[in-house]
Amino acid sequence: MTTIAEVRECFEIELHAIFALDQALAAERSALKRKAFAQSRKLTDQEVKRRKEIVATRVELAEAIEALALDTVDALENASDVDSLLANIGAINQQLEDDLDHLKQLQKNAEQAQKVAEGMAAVVDKLIALKGVLT
């Protein structure tokens, strides 16, 4: 069985090869057009045919990328370390839930402390006012 890292490496190698071929085809297609332009002429029938072949091949390459992506997803689902990764993600999610519960409790405590502080401030204000009346 392969690991996620191995699946990724294979995907990147194959994708790079497809992209390299696509770039080469695009360059060839452009070169045909530039050559005709530089010679102040229309494309020959053979050049037109080759440009059409290049477009068709590039469409096939796009389909190959889609197939590669689907195969990669399948390989990732069957990778040997997926279960371990999912267990780690589950543990992290549980820790985050615990942290959230703790933060909610801290918020409740802060709200209660705010109420106490507001009550004490009201008492101090009344004491100041009472002191002013008594003096």
C-alpha contacts under 8 A as a table, 3 or more apart, distances in Angstrom:
res1	aa1	res2	aa2	distance
1	M	78	N	7.71
1	M	79	A	6.32
1	M	80	S	5.66
2	T	6	E	6.07
2	T	7	V	6.72
2	T	78	N	7.94
2	T	79	A	5.26
2	T	80	S	5.79
3	T	6	E	5.17
3	T	7	V	6.29
3	T	76	L	7.85
3	T	79	A	4.93
3	T	80	S	5.25
3	T	81	D	5.71
3	T	82	V	7.95
4	I	7	V	5.10
4	I	8	R	6.12
4	I	76	L	5.97
4	I	79	A	5.69
4	I	80	S	7.49
4	I	81	D	6.61
4	I	82	V	7.30
5	A	8	R	5.07
5	A	9	E	6.14
6	E	9	E	5.04
6	E	10	C	6.25
7	V	10	C	5.24
7	V	11	F	6.13
7	V	72	T	6.81
7	V	75	A	6.60
7	V	76	L	6.55
7	V	79	A	7.71
8	R	11	F	5.04
8	R	12	E	6.12
8	R	72	T	7.87
9	E	12	E	5.21
9	E	13	I	6.22
10	C	13	I	5.18
10	C	14	E	6.17
11	F	14	E	5.29
11	F	15	L	5.91
11	F	68	L	7.29
11	F	69	A	7.92
11	F	72	T	6.60
12	E	15	L	5.05
12	E	16	H	5.91
13	I	16	H	5.19
13	I	17	A	6.31
14	E	17	A	5.11
14	E	18	I	6.31
14	E	68	L	7.98
15	L	18	I	5.08
15	L	19	F	6.14
15	L	65	I	6.96
15	L	68	L	7.79
16	H	19	F	5.07
16	H	20	A	6.04
17	A	20	A	5.09
17	A	21	L	6.25
18	I	21	L	5.20
18	I	22	D	6.12
18	I	61	L	6.60
18	I	64	A	7.98
18	I	65	I	7.47
19	F	22	D	4.95
19	F	23	Q	6.08
20	A	23	Q	5.16
20	A	24	A	6.18
21	L	24	A	5.06
21	L	25	L	6.17
22	D	25	L	5.12
22	D	26	A	6.12
22	D	58	R	6.12
22	D	61	L	7.06
23	Q	26	A	5.01
23	Q	27	A	6.08
24	A	27	A	5.10
24	A	28	E	6.17
25	L	28	E	5.03
25	L	29	R	6.12
25	L	54	I	6.14
25	L	58	R	7.41
26	A	29	R	5.11
26	A	30	S	6.21
26	A	54	I	7.65
27	A	30	S	5.14
27	A	31	A	6.00
28	E	31	A	4.97
28	E	32	L	6.28
29	R	32	L	5.36
29	R	33	K	6.70
29	R	50	R	7.92
29	R	51	R	5.57
29	R	54	I	6.79
30	S	33	K	5.19
30	S	34	R	6.13
31	A	34	R	4.97
31	A	35	K	5.90
32	L	35	K	5.22
32	L	36	A	6.41
32	L	43	L	7.74
32	L	47	E	6.65
32	L	51	R	7.73
33	K	36	A	5.32
33	K	37	F	6.18
33	K	43	L	6.98
34	R	37	F	4.97
34	R	38	A	5.92
35	K	38	A	5.10
35	K	39	Q	6.24
36	A	39	Q	5.12
36	A	40	S	6.11
36	A	41	R	5.25
36	A	42	K	5.93
36	A	43	L	5.69
37	F	40	S	4.86
37	F	41	R	5.99
37	F	42	K	7.29
38	A	41	R	7.78
43	L	46	Q	7.95
43	L	47	E	5.73
43	L	48	V	6.11
44	T	47	E	5.05
44	T	48	V	6.18
45	D	48	V	5.07
45	D	49	K	6.08
46	Q	49	K	5.03
46	Q	50	R	6.15
47	E	50	R	5.01
47	E	51	R	6.10
48	V	51	R	5.13
48	V	52	K	6.28
49	K	52	K	5.17
49	K	53	E	6.25
50	R	53	E	4.94
50	R	54	I	6.14
51	R	54	I	5.01
51	R	55	V	6.32
52	K	55	V	5.10
52	K	56	A	6.25
53	E	56	A	5.08
53	E	57	T	6.11
54	I	57	T	5.03
54	I	58	R	6.10
55	V	58	R	5.08
55	V	59	V	6.29
56	A	59	V	5.11
56	A	60	E	6.37
57	T	60	E	4.95
57	T	61	L	6.22
58	R	61	L	4.87
58	R	62	A	6.30
59	V	62	A	5.09
59	V	63	E	6.39
60	E	63	E	4.99
60	E	64	A	6.10
61	L	64	A	4.78
61	L	65	I	6.25
62	A	65	I	5.13
62	A	66	E	6.50
63	E	66	E	5.06
63	E	67	A	6.25
64	A	67	A	5.00
64	A	68	L	5.98
65	I	68	L	4.95
65	I	69	A	6.11
66	E	69	A	5.11
66	E	70	L	6.35
67	A	70	L	5.14
67	A	71	D	6.11
68	L	71	D	5.07
68	L	72	T	5.97
69	A	72	T	5.01
69	A	73	V	6.22
70	L	73	V	5.14
70	L	74	D	6.34
71	D	74	D	5.11
71	D	75	A	6.15
72	T	75	A	4.94
72	T	76	L	6.01
73	V	76	L	5.03
73	V	77	E	6.18
74	D	77	E	5.17
74	D	78	N	6.46
75	A	78	N	5.15
75	A	79	A	6.01
76	L	79	A	4.97
76	L	82	V	7.43
77	E	82	V	6.88
78	N	82	V	7.26
79	A	82	V	5.62
80	S	83	D	7.25
81	D	84	S	5.26
81	D	85	L	6.19
82	V	85	L	4.98
82	V	86	L	6.06
83	D	86	L	5.08
83	D	87	A	6.12
84	S	87	A	5.06
84	S	88	N	6.21
85	L	88	N	5.08
85	L	89	I	6.17
86	L	89	I	5.01
86	L	90	G	6.09
87	A	90	G	5.00
87	A	91	A	6.20
88	N	91	A	5.06
88	N	92	I	6.17
89	I	92	I	5.05
89	I	93	N	6.10
90	G	93	N	5.07
90	G	94	Q	6.20
91	A	94	Q	5.08
91	A	95	Q	6.24
92	I	95	Q	5.05
92	I	96	L	6.15
93	N	96	L	5.01
93	N	97	E	6.19
94	Q	97	E	5.04
94	Q	98	D	6.23
95	Q	98	D	5.00
95	Q	99	D	6.10
96	L	99	D	4.96
96	L	100	L	6.08
97	E	100	L	5.02
97	E	101	D	6.24
98	D	101	D	5.12
98	D	102	H	6.23
99	D	102	H	5.02
99	D	103	L	6.15
100	L	103	L	5.02
100	L	104	K	6.16
101	D	104	K	5.09
101	D	105	Q	6.33
102	H	105	Q	5.11
102	H	106	L	6.25
103	L	106	L	4.94
103	L	107	Q	6.12
104	K	107	Q	5.02
104	K	108	K	6.34
105	Q	108	K	5.08
105	Q	109	N	6.25
106	L	109	N	5.00
106	L	110	A	6.08
107	Q	110	A	5.03
107	Q	111	E	6.15
108	K	111	E	5.10
108	K	112	Q	6.23
109	N	112	Q	5.06
109	N	113	A	6.12
110	A	113	A	4.97
110	A	114	Q	6.08
111	E	114	Q	5.02
111	E	115	K	6.37
112	Q	115	K	5.13
112	Q	116	V	6.33
113	A	116	V	5.04
113	A	117	A	6.09
114	Q	117	A	5.05
114	Q	118	E	6.10
115	K	118	E	5.08
115	K	119	G	6.14
116	V	119	G	5.05
116	V	120	M	6.14
117	A	120	M	5.04
117	A	121	A	6.08
118	E	121	A	5.03
118	E	122	A	6.23
119	G	122	A	5.10
119	G	123	V	6.32
120	M	123	V	5.01
120	M	124	V	6.16
121	A	124	V	5.05
121	A	125	D	6.12
122	A	125	D	5.06
122	A	126	K	6.26
123	V	126	K	5.10
123	V	127	L	6.16
124	V	127	L	4.98
124	V	128	I	6.13
125	D	128	I	5.15
125	D	129	A	6.16
126	K	129	A	4.99
126	K	130	L	5.96
127	L	130	L	4.93
127	L	131	K	6.00
128	I	131	K	5.05
128	I	132	G	6.24
129	A	132	G	5.12
129	A	133	V	6.43
130	L	133	V	5.08
130	L	134	L	6.24
131	K	134	L	5.12
131	K	135	T	6.20
132	G	135	T	5.50
